[in-house]
Amino acid sequence: MPRQQFVQALPDTSRVQQQPNGPTAEQIKEADKRTTTVNIFGVLLLLLGLGLLIGGISVGGWGGLALFVYGFVPLILSIPLMIFRSKNSTRRLASEKLKAERKAARNK
């Protein structure tokens, strides 16, 4: 008695387009705008803090001391704003890609 062979029809995967698994170009552009805005605000706070520190030094007295101390607040607030990277920003995506490549190379 001859053997029966079963042929299963599989879909043609060469015609199926793969869906992108990352953010779209519009999302990246919007994230870069947001990141740039926050970074500029951080630089402005840094300049304000430096201005208050310099003003406090040049004025002298108790008022100068108050300006000097108030100058540290914008300086401290400016640091996280200057290093901020939003979720889909170009810099963050590049660093995540580099981390993934390093991890894959380490696991080989």
Stockholm file with secondary structure:
# STOCKHOLM 1.0

chainA/1-108         MPRQQFVQALPDTSRVQQQPNGPTAEQIKEADKRTTTVNIFGVLLLLLGLGLLIGGISVGGWGGLALFVYGFVPLILSIPLMIFRSKNSTRRLASEKLKAERKAARNK
#=GR chainA/1-108 SS CCCCCCCCCCCCTTSSCCCCCSCCHHHHHHHHHHHHHHHHHHHHHHHHHHHHHHHHHHHCHHHHHHHHHHHHHHHHHHHHHHSCCCTTCHHHHHHHHHHHHHHHHHHC
#=GC SS_cons         CCCCCCCCCCCCTTSSCCCCCSCCHHHHHHHHHHHHHHHHHHHHHHHHHHHHHHHHHHHCHHHHHHHHHHHHHHHHHHHHHHSCCCTTCHHHHHHHHHHHHHHHHHHC
//
